[in-house]
Amino acid sequence: MTLRYIALLIAGLSVFTCKTWAVVDVSMEDWVDVSLKGQAEIPCIYTLKEPAKMIVWFTKLPGRDQSRRRIYYYDGQKTVIEEGSEYVGRIKVTHSHEPQNARGSAILIIDNVQLSDQREYICTVYNVSTDSGEGRTRLQIFNSPSLPVIEGMHTGISVTVEEPSKVAQCKVDDGYPRPNITWYKGRFPLQQSEEVKTMELVTTKPNGLFTVHSDLYIKVEKTDEDALFYCEVKYFVPGGVRMTETKKINITVHYPTTEVTLSVNPHDRLIKEGDTVKIRCVGNGKPPPIFSFTHNGDELSSDEEMLLLDNVSRSNSGTYVCQSFDLDTGTSFEDSINITVHYLDHIVVTPEETVLDQGDDLTLTCNALSSLPTQTAWYKHDMQLVERHVLELNNASYDTAGMYMCKVTVPSLPDLQELKSVQVSVRGKPKLTVEMAADPVNKADRSVNLTCHAEGYPSPTITWTLSDQWTGQPVPVPEVESQKTDTGVLSMISVRATSKLTVNCSAANEFGTVNVSHKIEASARVKTTTTQATSTKGSGSGVIIAVMIICLLLIAILGSMLYFLYKKGKLPCGRSGKQDFTKEKASKDDIVMEMKSGKSEEAVLLQGINGDRKSPTE
């Protein structure tokens, strides 16, 4: 603002210099820019030969009415602001004067500028000789608008419409002066033409500010669905022009279908029976047309553009056709695709079940119908025997009997495979095998598990018997567990022996009977074979030995006492009274004790004291 005043002073000085005949010269700017609600300063620079006597400010409304309205008066001593004016309380004037240069200034300051303040302001200066000069300045008000808003049409625009269609609208509020809207497609502004039109609506709000609506109409093309549209708003500010943009939007373009494509999921592998198949029909139009499906000429029901085939079978193979119908244009297009559902039938084995005599030969064949090349192999006990569809068994024996498995696979489609088993039996007398799952001697109180496997056909019957080796008496048979095998029967028992046992397994069918026996020893601990015997006979021998030991101790004590009395003379002995303690033969009163264990015997003979005893008085 200071530079503006200096420029005005220079301009006033030059006028004064060039026009020396002017008594009062006033210099003012053509216009002053200010923002709404801001503060405006309108300078009035004057030069005169005599002192200024009076300065008056007027306003003049634009238009035909050329009348002036005084708003301010200054006579050098007092200041007057016209009462009833809209400027009361909002204006003031600052004065300055340079007597040596005959120059002065009067600056009109307007606070809280309103749109109604946009008018012409006239400064009139009088000297003492009532000569006058005046200047004029137009006050220009500005207000920056709100951010512009763009909105596309919610419905699609068809390329088949001949005239331009409305695709978007742009709105900007509260601008002053009126903002300008320019439409862009990509980086390029859109110009009015036969294909592009804009319609603009300007509204003045009660507060005097402008609202601008702009609608864009274009004749859309298919490529417009990828284009970005936006509008640019230019508006004036004090001293210049500014610009802002809306966000960029896409528009929905409708165009007819000209091509239909069928696709199958899964597309990267062969289809087999039991799979779920999705056939999708896609058109290149927008929106998608109506689709219909046929299979080998028969109409199918579908869900819009997708046909779902669940748990397909070979009957689903064939040609599928998708046909589109466009409601807008009435055009129709179609595409077709061939589908093959591969299969592998159940295996047929001949013969299915076979009973052979020992020494016979047998040929087994395995076949399965498939839509693809197959591979066949025979197995027994999970071991592959041959890799072909024929299995030859020669010179049948019990080893030949069992369950044989045929497996048919499709190398190009591993998920396709079939299994079929066939039982081969060999007639004959049972073949018996007995196995013990632990040491025959039951140690640490562990049970002995016995397994008896009988092979043969018809399936043998297995019988278990147990007997005590000491007494020969039968012992109850524990619970028996039996199960059939590929070649016969498997029977199992668990025996916990308390004495020596004999276990017999017998297998019988119509061709004969076979027996196998096993002996099981009772529980025993090393180096204590006698005391740890659990039979009744062993317990009786231990009691007898304990009684004999006690008797021997008592006899020894009694003999020692008698010998002591004899030495002391307490027992007189005559010829007739002496007793012989060293007889070599035992009398009928001798005591005999026998100690026995399970494997050895010992005899101890103790001779008693026989003879007559005489009293001491004899």
C-alpha positions as CSV (number, residue, x, y, z in Angstrom):
1,M,0.0,0.0,0.0
2,T,3.0,2.4,0.7
3,L,4.2,1.9,-2.9
4,R,0.8,2.7,-4.1
5,Y,0.8,6.0,-2.2
6,I,4.2,6.9,-3.5
7,A,3.1,6.3,-7.0
8,L,0.0,8.4,-6.5
9,L,2.2,11.2,-5.0
10,I,4.6,11.0,-8.0
11,A,1.6,11.1,-10.4
12,G,0.1,14.1,-8.6
13,L,3.5,15.9,-8.7
14,S,3.9,15.3,-12.4
15,V,0.4,16.6,-13.0
16,F,1.1,19.6,-10.9
17,T,4.4,20.2,-12.8
18,C,2.9,19.8,-16.2
19,K,-0.3,21.6,-15.5
20,T,0.7,24.7,-13.7
21,W,-2.6,26.3,-14.4
22,A,-4.5,23.9,-12.2
23,V,-5.4,25.4,-8.8
24,V,-6.3,22.1,-7.1
25,D,-5.2,18.8,-8.4
26,V,-6.5,15.4,-7.0
27,S,-5.0,12.0,-7.9
28,M,-6.7,8.6,-7.1
29,E,-6.4,5.0,-8.2
30,D,-8.8,3.7,-10.8
31,W,-9.8,0.8,-8.5
32,V,-8.9,-0.8,-5.2
33,D,-9.3,-4.6,-4.6
34,V,-10.4,-6.0,-1.2
35,S,-11.7,-9.3,0.1
36,L,-15.2,-9.6,1.6
37,K,-15.1,-8.9,5.3
38,G,-11.7,-7.3,4.9
39,Q,-10.5,-3.7,5.3
40,A,-10.3,-1.3,2.3
41,E,-8.0,1.7,2.0
42,I,-8.8,4.3,-0.7
43,P,-6.1,7.0,-0.9
44,C,-6.8,10.6,-2.2
45,I,-3.6,12.5,-3.0
46,Y,-3.9,16.3,-3.7
47,T,-1.7,19.3,-4.6
48,L,-2.7,22.9,-4.3
49,K,-1.1,26.4,-3.9
50,E,-3.2,27.3,-1.0
51,P,-4.1,25.4,2.1
52,A,-7.0,23.0,1.9
53,K,-10.1,24.3,3.3
54,M,-12.4,21.4,3.1
55,I,-12.3,17.6,2.0
56,V,-15.5,15.8,1.2
57,W,-16.0,12.0,0.4
58,F,-18.9,10.9,-1.8
59,T,-20.2,7.6,-3.1
60,K,-22.0,6.9,-6.3
61,L,-23.9,3.7,-7.0
62,P,-23.3,2.0,-10.4
63,G,-26.1,2.2,-12.9
64,R,-28.2,5.0,-14.3
65,D,-28.6,6.8,-11.0
66,Q,-25.7,9.3,-11.1
67,S,-26.6,11.1,-7.8
68,R,-24.0,11.4,-5.2
69,R,-24.2,10.7,-1.5
70,R,-22.0,12.4,1.0
71,I,-20.5,10.1,3.6
72,Y,-17.7,12.2,5.1
73,Y,-16.9,15.9,5.7
74,Y,-13.7,17.6,7.0
75,D,-13.2,21.3,7.3
76,G,-9.8,21.3,8.9
77,Q,-11.2,21.5,12.4
78,K,-14.0,19.0,12.6
79,T,-14.9,15.7,11.1
80,V,-18.5,14.7,10.2
81,I,-19.7,11.2,9.2
82,E,-23.2,11.4,7.8
83,E,-25.8,10.0,10.2
84,G,-28.0,7.2,8.8
85,S,-25.3,6.1,6.4
86,E,-24.4,2.4,6.2
87,Y,-20.9,3.5,6.8
88,V,-21.4,4.8,10.4
89,G,-19.0,3.0,12.6
90,R,-17.2,1.5,9.7
91,I,-15.2,4.3,8.1
92,K,-12.5,6.7,9.1
93,V,-10.2,9.1,7.2
94,T,-6.5,9.8,8.0
95,H,-5.0,13.1,6.9
96,S,-1.5,14.3,6.2
97,H,-0.1,17.6,4.7
98,E,3.3,18.8,3.5
99,P,3.1,22.7,3.4
100,Q,6.5,23.1,1.8
101,N,5.5,20.9,-1.1
102,A,1.8,22.0,-1.2
103,R,0.9,18.3,-1.1
104,G,-1.5,16.4,1.1
105,S,-3.5,13.1,1.4
106,A,-6.8,11.9,2.8
107,I,-7.1,8.1,3.0
108,L,-10.6,6.6,3.4
109,I,-10.5,3.4,5.5
110,I,-13.6,1.0,5.4
111,D,-13.8,-1.8,7.9
112,N,-15.8,-5.1,7.5
113,V,-16.3,-4.6,3.8
114,Q,-19.6,-5.7,2.4
115,L,-20.7,-6.5,-1.2
116,S,-22.8,-3.3,-1.0
117,D,-19.6,-1.4,-0.7
118,Q,-18.6,-2.2,-4.3
119,R,-19.2,1.2,-5.8
120,E,-17.4,4.4,-6.9
121,Y,-15.8,6.7,-4.2
122,I,-15.2,10.4,-5.0
123,C,-12.8,12.6,-3.1
124,T,-13.3,16.4,-3.5
125,V,-10.8,18.9,-2.2
126,Y,-11.5,22.7,-1.7
127,N,-9.0,25.5,-1.1
128,V,-9.7,28.8,0.7
129,S,-10.6,30.4,-2.6
130,T,-13.3,27.8,-3.0
131,D,-11.5,26.3,-5.9
132,S,-11.9,22.5,-6.0
133,G,-10.5,19.3,-7.5
134,E,-11.8,15.7,-7.3
135,G,-10.8,12.1,-8.0
136,R,-12.6,8.8,-8.3
137,T,-11.8,5.2,-7.3
138,R,-13.9,2.1,-7.8
139,L,-13.9,-0.5,-4.9
140,Q,-13.8,-4.1,-6.2
141,I,-14.9,-6.8,-3.7
142,F,-13.8,-10.5,-3.9
143,N,-14.8,-13.7,-2.2
144,S,-13.1,-17.1,-2.7
145,P,-15.7,-19.8,-3.4
146,S,-16.0,-23.2,-1.6
147,L,-14.3,-26.2,-3.1
148,P,-16.1,-27.4,-6.2
149,V,-18.0,-30.7,-6.2
150,I,-18.4,-33.1,-9.1
151,E,-20.9,-36.0,-9.4
152,G,-21.3,-38.5,-12.2
153,M,-24.5,-39.9,-13.5
154,H,-25.7,-43.0,-11.5
155,T,-27.1,-44.7,-14.6
156,G,-25.0,-45.8,-17.6
157,I,-24.7,-43.9,-20.8
158,S,-25.2,-45.8,-24.0
159,V,-23.0,-45.3,-27.0
160,T,-26.0,-46.0,-29.2
161,V,-27.7,-42.7,-28.3
162,E,-27.4,-40.2,-31.2
163,E,-27.4,-36.9,-29.1
164,P,-24.9,-36.0,-26.4
165,S,-25.9,-37.4,-23.0
166,K,-25.4,-35.8,-19.6
167,V,-22.5,-37.6,-18.0
168,A,-21.6,-35.4,-15.0
169,Q,-22.3,-32.1,-13.1
170,C,-20.1,-29.7,-11.3
171,K,-21.1,-27.1,-8.7
172,V,-19.2,-24.3,-6.9
173,D,-20.7,-22.1,-4.2
174,D,-20.2,-18.6,-2.7
175,G,-17.9,-17.0,-5.2
176,Y,-17.6,-13.3,-6.1
177,P,-17.2,-12.3,-8.7
178,R,-18.8,-15.3,-10.5
179,P,-16.4,-18.2,-10.8
180,N,-15.7,-19.9,-14.2
181,I,-15.9,-23.7,-14.8
182,T,-14.0,-25.6,-17.4
183,W,-14.4,-29.3,-18.1
184,Y,-11.5,-31.7,-18.7
185,K,-11.3,-35.2,-20.1
186,G,-7.9,-36.5,-19.1
187,R,-5.4,-33.7,-19.5
188,F,-7.3,-31.9,-22.2
189,P,-10.1,-29.3,-21.8
190,L,-13.3,-30.0,-23.5
191,Q,-14.5,-27.5,-26.1
192,Q,-18.0,-26.9,-27.2
193,S,-18.8,-29.0,-30.3
194,E,-21.5,-31.3,-31.7
195,E,-20.2,-34.1,-29.5
196,V,-19.5,-32.0,-26.4
197,K,-21.9,-29.5,-24.8
198,T,-22.0,-27.7,-21.5
199,M,-25.0,-26.0,-19.8
200,E,-24.3,-23.5,-17.0
201,L,-26.7,-22.1,-14.5
202,V,-25.6,-19.1,-12.3
203,T,-27.6,-18.3,-9.2
204,T,-27.2,-15.2,-7.0
205,K,-27.8,-16.0,-3.4
206,P,-29.6,-13.5,-1.0
207,N,-26.2,-12.5,0.4
208,G,-25.1,-11.5,-3.2
209,L,-22.6,-14.4,-3.7
210,F,-22.8,-16.6,-6.8
211,T,-23.5,-20.3,-7.1
212,V,-22.5,-21.9,-10.5
213,H,-23.8,-25.2,-11.8
214,S,-22.3,-26.7,-14.9
215,D,-23.6,-29.9,-16.7
216,L,-21.4,-31.9,-19.1
217,Y,-23.0,-33.6,-22.2
218,I,-21.1,-35.7,-24.5
219,K,-21.7,-38.4,-27.1
220,V,-19.9,-41.2,-25.4
221,E,-17.7,-43.8,-26.9
222,K,-16.6,-47.2,-25.6
223,T,-13.2,-45.9,-24.8
224,D,-14.8,-43.3,-22.5
225,E,-15.2,-45.9,-19.7
226,D,-11.5,-45.7,-19.0
227,A,-11.3,-41.9,-19.2
228,L,-11.1,-39.5,-16.2
229,F,-13.4,-36.5,-16.1
230,Y,-13.1,-33.5,-13.8
231,C,-13.8,-29.8,-13.8
232,E,-11.5,-26.8,-13.1
233,V,-12.8,-23.7,-11.4
234,K,-11.1,-20.3,-11.8
235,Y,-12.0,-17.5,-9.5
236,F,-10.7,-13.9,-8.8
237,V,-8.9,-12.7,-5.7
238,P,-7.4,-9.3,-5.0
239,G,-4.6,-8.8,-7.4
240,G,-5.0,-12.0,-9.4
241,V,-6.8,-15.2,-10.4
242,R,-6.6,-18.6,-8.8
243,M,-7.6,-22.1,-9.8
244,T,-8.9,-25.3,-8.1
245,E,-9.9,-28.7,-9.4
246,T,-12.5,-31.4,-8.4
247,K,-11.6,-35.1,-8.0
248,K,-11.4,-37.2,-11.1
249,I,-14.3,-39.6,-11.9
250,N,-15.1,-42.4,-14.3
251,I,-18.4,-42.6,-16.1
252,T,-20.4,-45.8,-16.8
253,V,-20.6,-46.5,-20.5
254,H,-23.0,-49.0,-22.0
255,Y,-22.2,-50.7,-25.2
256,P,-23.7,-53.7,-27.0
257,T,-22.2,-57.2,-27.0
258,T,-20.3,-58.2,-30.2
259,E,-18.6,-61.3,-29.0
260,V,-19.3,-64.2,-26.5
261,T,-16.6,-66.5,-25.0
262,L,-17.1,-69.8,-23.2
263,S,-14.6,-71.0,-20.6
264,V,-14.4,-74.1,-18.4
265,N,-13.2,-74.3,-14.8
266,P,-11.1,-76.4,-14.1
267,H,-9.3,-75.5,-17.3
268,D,-5.8,-76.8,-16.4
269,R,-6.6,-80.5,-16.0
270,L,-8.8,-83.4,-17.3
271,I,-12.3,-83.7,-15.9
272,K,-13.3,-86.9,-14.3
273,E,-16.6,-88.3,-13.0
274,G,-17.5,-86.8,-9.6
275,D,-15.9,-83.4,-10.3
276,T,-17.7,-80.0,-10.1
277,V,-17.5,-78.1,-13.4
278,K,-18.2,-74.4,-13.9
279,I,-19.0,-73.2,-17.5
280,R,-18.8,-69.4,-17.7
281,C,-20.1,-67.4,-20.6
282,V,-18.7,-63.9,-21.0
283,G,-19.7,-61.2,-23.4
284,N,-17.8,-58.1,-24.3
285,G,-20.8,-55.8,-23.9
286,K,-21.9,-53.7,-21.0
287,P,-24.1,-54.4,-19.2
288,P,-23.9,-58.1,-19.8
289,P,-26.6,-59.5,-22.1
290,I,-29.1,-62.3,-21.3
291,F,-27.4,-65.7,-21.6
292,S,-28.9,-69.1,-22.4
293,F,-27.2,-72.5,-22.4
294,T,-27.8,-75.7,-24.3
295,H,-26.2,-79.2,-24.0
296,N,-26.2,-81.3,-27.2
297,G,-29.2,-79.2,-28.3
298,D,-31.1,-79.4,-25.0
299,E,-31.8,-76.2,-23.1
300,L,-30.4,-75.9,-19.6
301,S,-31.2,-73.7,-16.6
302,S,-28.4,-71.4,-15.5
303,D,-27.5,-68.7,-13.0
304,E,-26.9,-65.7,-15.2
305,E,-23.6,-66.1,-17.0
306,M,-22.4,-69.3,-15.2
307,L,-23.6,-72.9,-15.6
308,L,-22.8,-75.2,-12.6
309,L,-22.4,-78.9,-13.1
310,D,-22.1,-80.7,-9.8
311,N,-20.9,-84.4,-9.5
312,V,-20.5,-84.8,-13.3
313,S,-20.8,-88.1,-15.0
314,R,-19.9,-89.3,-18.5
315,S,-23.4,-88.3,-19.6
316,N,-22.3,-84.7,-19.1
317,S,-19.8,-85.0,-22.0
318,G,-20.7,-83.2,-25.2
319,T,-21.1,-79.8,-26.8
320,Y,-22.2,-76.8,-24.7
321,V,-23.5,-73.7,-26.5
322,C,-23.9,-70.2,-24.9
323,Q,-26.1,-67.7,-26.7
324,S,-26.4,-64.0,-25.8
325,F,-29.3,-61.6,-26.4
326,D,-29.0,-57.8,-26.2
327,L,-32.2,-56.1,-25.2
328,D,-31.1,-52.7,-26.4
329,T,-30.0,-53.7,-29.9
330,G,-31.8,-57.1,-30.3
331,T,-28.6,-58.7,-31.5
332,S,-27.5,-62.2,-30.6
333,F,-24.1,-64.0,-30.5
334,E,-23.0,-67.5,-29.4
335,D,-20.0,-69.6,-28.6
336,S,-19.6,-73.4,-28.0
337,I,-17.2,-75.7,-26.3
338,N,-16.7,-79.5,-26.1
339,I,-16.3,-81.2,-22.7
340,T,-15.2,-84.8,-22.1
341,V,-15.9,-86.3,-18.7
342,H,-13.4,-89.2,-18.2
343,Y,-14.3,-92.3,-16.3
344,L,-13.0,-95.6,-15.0
345,D,-15.5,-98.4,-14.5
346,H,-15.5,-100.9,-11.6
347,I,-13.0,-103.7,-12.0
348,V,-14.2,-107.1,-13.2
349,V,-12.0,-110.0,-11.9
350,T,-12.5,-113.5,-13.3
351,P,-12.9,-115.9,-11.5
352,E,-14.1,-113.9,-8.5
353,E,-13.5,-116.5,-5.8
354,T,-11.6,-119.7,-6.3
355,V,-10.9,-122.9,-4.3
356,L,-8.0,-124.9,-5.5
357,D,-6.6,-128.3,-4.8
358,Q,-3.0,-128.5,-3.9
359,G,-0.9,-128.6,-7.1
360,D,-3.6,-126.9,-9.3
361,D,-2.9,-124.0,-11.6
362,L,-5.0,-120.8,-11.8
363,T,-5.2,-117.8,-14.1
364,L,-6.8,-114.5,-12.8
365,T,-7.8,-111.7,-15.1
366,C,-8.5,-108.1,-14.2
367,N,-10.3,-105.6,-16.5
368,A,-11.9,-102.1,-16.2
369,L,-13.4,-100.0,-18.9
370,S,-12.0,-96.5,-19.1
371,S,-12.0,-93.5,-21.4
372,L,-8.3,-93.2,-21.1
373,P,-5.3,-95.7,-21.2
374,T,-5.0,-97.7,-18.0
375,Q,-2.3,-99.5,-16.1
376,T,-3.0,-102.7,-14.2
377,A,-1.0,-104.4,-11.4
378,W,-1.6,-107.4,-9.0
379,Y,-0.7,-107.2,-5.3
380,K,-0.6,-109.6,-2.3
381,H,0.1,-108.4,1.2
382,D,0.8,-104.9,-0.3
383,M,3.6,-106.3,-2.4
384,Q,3.4,-106.0,-6.2
385,L,3.4,-109.3,-8.0
386,V,3.1,-108.4,-11.7
387,E,2.2,-105.3,-13.7
388,R,-0.4,-106.6,-16.2
389,H,-4.0,-107.6,-16.1
390,V,-3.3,-111.4,-16.0
391,L,-2.0,-113.2,-12.9
392,E,-0.9,-116.8,-13.2
393,L,-0.7,-119.1,-10.1
394,N,1.0,-122.5,-10.7
395,N,1.3,-125.6,-8.5
396,A,-1.0,-124.3,-5.7
397,S,0.0,-124.8,-2.1
398,Y,-0.9,-123.2,1.2
399,D,1.5,-120.4,0.4
400,T,-0.6,-119.7,-2.7
401,A,-3.8,-119.2,-0.7
402,G,-4.7,-115.7,0.4
403,M,-6.2,-112.4,-0.7
404,Y,-5.1,-111.0,-4.0
405,M,-5.6,-107.3,-5.0
406,C,-6.0,-105.9,-8.5
407,K,-5.3,-102.2,-8.9
408,V,-6.2,-100.3,-12.1
409,T,-5.0,-96.7,-12.5
410,V,-5.1,-94.0,-15.2
411,P,-1.6,-92.5,-15.5
412,S,-2.8,-89.3,-17.2
413,L,-5.4,-88.8,-14.4
414,P,-4.0,-90.2,-11.1
415,D,-7.3,-89.5,-9.2
416,L,-9.0,-92.2,-11.3
417,Q,-8.2,-95.6,-9.8
418,E,-10.1,-98.8,-8.9
419,L,-9.3,-101.7,-6.5
420,K,-10.8,-105.2,-6.4
421,S,-9.8,-108.1,-4.2
422,V,-10.2,-111.9,-4.8
423,Q,-9.9,-114.7,-2.3
424,V,-7.9,-117.8,-3.4
425,S,-8.3,-120.8,-1.1
426,V,-6.4,-124.1,-1.2
427,R,-8.2,-127.3,0.0
428,G,-6.5,-129.7,2.4
429,K,-5.7,-130.9,5.9
430,P,-4.9,-128.0,8.3
431,K,-1.3,-126.8,8.5
432,L,-0.7,-125.7,12.1
433,T,1.8,-123.2,13.4
434,V,2.1,-122.3,17.1
435,E,4.1,-119.3,18.2
436,M,5.0,-118.0,21.7
437,A,5.3,-114.3,22.1
438,A,7.5,-114.5,25.3
439,D,10.0,-116.8,27.1
440,P,8.3,-120.2,27.9
441,V,9.1,-119.7,31.6
442,N,6.8,-117.1,33.1
443,K,9.3,-114.6,34.7
444,A,8.4,-111.6,36.8
445,D,4.8,-112.8,36.7
446,R,4.4,-112.1,33.0
447,S,1.9,-114.0,31.0
448,V,2.8,-116.2,28.1
449,N,1.0,-115.3,24.8
450,L,0.4,-118.3,22.6
451,T,-0.7,-118.0,18.9
452,C,-2.0,-120.8,16.9
453,H,-2.4,-120.3,13.1
454,A,-4.2,-122.9,11.1
455,E,-4.1,-122.8,7.4
456,G,-6.4,-124.9,5.1
457,Y,-9.8,-125.0,3.4
458,P,-12.5,-125.4,4.5
459,S,-11.5,-123.1,7.3
460,P,-10.2,-125.2,10.3
461,T,-11.7,-125.1,13.8
462,I,-9.1,-124.6,16.5
463,T,-9.4,-126.1,20.0
464,W,-7.2,-125.3,23.0
465,T,-6.6,-127.7,26.0
466,L,-4.4,-127.2,29.1
467,S,-3.3,-129.7,31.7
468,D,-1.1,-129.8,34.8
469,Q,2.2,-131.7,34.3
470,W,2.3,-132.9,37.9
471,T,-1.2,-134.2,38.2
472,G,-2.3,-134.6,34.6
473,Q,-5.5,-132.8,35.5
474,P,-7.1,-130.4,33.0
475,V,-6.8,-126.7,33.6
476,P,-9.5,-124.2,32.6
477,V,-8.7,-122.6,29.2
478,P,-8.4,-118.7,29.3
479,E,-10.4,-116.5,27.0
480,V,-9.7,-117.3,23.4
481,E,-9.4,-114.6,20.7
482,S,-9.9,-115.7,17.1
483,Q,-9.9,-114.1,13.8
484,K,-10.0,-115.2,10.2
485,T,-7.0,-114.7,7.9
486,D,-6.6,-114.9,4.2
487,T,-5.5,-118.5,4.5
488,G,-7.3,-119.8,7.6
489,V,-7.8,-119.0,11.2
490,L,-5.7,-117.3,13.9
491,S,-6.4,-118.1,17.6
492,M,-4.7,-116.6,20.6
493,I,-4.7,-117.2,24.4
494,S,-2.7,-115.7,27.3
495,V,-1.6,-118.1,30.0
496,R,-0.3,-117.2,33.5
497,A,1.1,-120.5,34.8
498,T,1.3,-121.3,38.5
499,S,2.7,-124.8,37.8
500,K,4.1,-126.7,34.9
501,L,1.5,-126.8,32.1
502,T,1.0,-128.6,28.9
503,V,-0.8,-126.6,26.2
504,N,-2.3,-128.3,23.2
505,C,-3.6,-126.6,20.1
506,S,-5.8,-128.7,17.8
507,A,-7.0,-127.7,14.3
508,A,-9.5,-129.8,12.3
509,N,-11.5,-129.6,9.1
510,E,-13.1,-132.3,6.9
511,F,-9.7,-133.3,5.7
512,G,-8.2,-134.2,9.1
513,T,-6.9,-133.0,12.5
514,V,-3.5,-131.6,13.5
515,N,-2.2,-131.2,17.1
516,V,0.7,-129.2,18.4
517,S,1.8,-129.2,22.2
518,H,3.9,-126.9,24.2
519,K,5.2,-127.1,27.8
520,I,5.2,-124.1,30.0
521,E,7.2,-124.0,33.3
522,A,5.9,-122.3,36.4
523,S,7.4,-119.1,37.9
524,A,10.9,-119.6,39.5
525,R,13.6,-117.4,40.8
526,V,17.3,-118.3,40.3
527,K,19.0,-120.0,43.4
528,T,15.8,-120.3,45.4
529,T,14.1,-123.2,43.5
530,T,13.1,-125.0,46.6
531,T,11.6,-122.3,48.8
532,Q,9.8,-120.7,46.0
533,A,8.0,-123.8,44.9
534,T,4.2,-123.1,44.8
535,S,2.8,-126.6,44.6
536,T,1.2,-128.4,47.6
537,K,3.8,-131.1,47.7
538,G,6.7,-128.7,48.0
539,S,5.1,-126.9,50.9
540,G,4.7,-130.1,53.0
541,S,8.5,-131.0,52.7
542,G,9.5,-127.6,54.0
543,V,7.3,-128.1,57.2
544,I,8.8,-131.5,57.9
545,I,12.4,-130.2,57.6
546,A,11.7,-127.4,60.1
547,V,10.2,-129.8,62.6
548,M,13.2,-132.2,62.3
549,I,15.7,-129.4,62.9
550,I,13.9,-128.4,66.1
551,C,13.9,-132.0,67.4
552,L,17.6,-132.4,66.8
553,L,18.3,-129.2,68.7
554,L,16.3,-130.5,71.7
555,I,18.0,-133.9,71.7
556,A,21.5,-132.3,71.6
557,I,20.6,-130.1,74.6
558,L,19.3,-133.1,76.6
559,G,22.4,-135.2,75.8
560,S,24.7,-132.4,76.9
561,M,22.9,-132.1,80.3
562,L,23.1,-135.9,81.0
563,Y,26.8,-135.9,80.1
564,F,27.5,-133.0,82.5
565,L,25.6,-134.8,85.4
566,Y,27.6,-138.0,84.8
567,K,30.9,-136.2,85.0
568,K,30.0,-134.6,88.3
569,G,29.0,-138.0,89.7
570,K,25.5,-137.1,90.1
571,L,24.4,-140.1,88.0
572,P,25.9,-143.4,89.5
573,C,26.3,-146.0,86.8
574,G,26.5,-149.8,87.4
575,R,27.3,-152.5,85.1
576,S,23.7,-153.2,84.8
577,G,22.8,-149.6,84.7
578,K,25.1,-148.4,81.9
579,Q,23.6,-147.3,78.7
580,D,25.3,-147.6,75.2
581,F,25.2,-144.5,73.2
582,T,27.0,-145.8,70.1
583,K,24.9,-148.5,68.7
584,E,25.6,-149.0,65.0
585,K,22.1,-150.0,64.0
586,A,19.0,-148.2,64.5
587,S,16.1,-149.8,66.3
588,K,12.5,-149.7,65.5
589,D,12.3,-146.4,67.3
590,D,14.8,-144.5,65.0
591,I,13.5,-141.2,63.6
592,V,13.9,-140.7,59.8
593,M,13.3,-137.3,58.0
594,E,13.3,-136.9,54.2
595,M,13.9,-133.4,52.6
596,K,12.9,-133.2,49.0
597,S,12.9,-130.5,46.3
598,G,11.6,-130.6,42.9
599,K,14.8,-132.2,41.5
600,S,16.8,-133.8,44.6
601,E,16.3,-135.7,47.8
602,E,18.3,-136.1,51.1
603,A,17.9,-138.5,54.0
604,V,19.1,-137.9,57.5
605,L,19.0,-140.8,60.0
606,L,19.1,-140.0,63.7
607,Q,19.5,-142.8,66.1
608,G,17.7,-142.7,69.4
609,I,18.9,-143.8,72.8
610,N,17.8,-147.4,73.6
611,G,18.4,-149.6,76.6
612,D,17.3,-150.0,80.2
613,R,17.8,-147.3,82.8
614,K,18.4,-148.2,86.5
615,S,17.7,-146.0,89.5
616,P,20.6,-144.7,91.5
617,T,19.6,-146.7,94.5
618,E,20.4,-150.0,92.7
